Amino acid sequence: MIIPALMACQNGIWFNVAPKQICGIMKRTRDVSVSISVKQASDYYERMTHYGWEPVYVGEESDPTQIDE
């Protein structure tokens, strides 16, 4: 699923998402929950947020919905 967002926050650091879109999955639990797909953080993202994982954006090579032909 696509998670519509203009900005996102990681470890208290806000960053622009638009015009990209974040990939996510919906899990059925007692309450429906949504998780985002992540990949290992780039050096830039890790320095900016001090976190080792970053969101996967629609159309990226690591996008789990992308089909190789």
Secondary structure, DSSP 8 states (H G I E B T S, - for coil): -EE--SEEEETTEEEE-TTS-EEEEEE-SSS-EEEE-EEE--HHHHHHHS-SEEE-BTTSTT-TT----
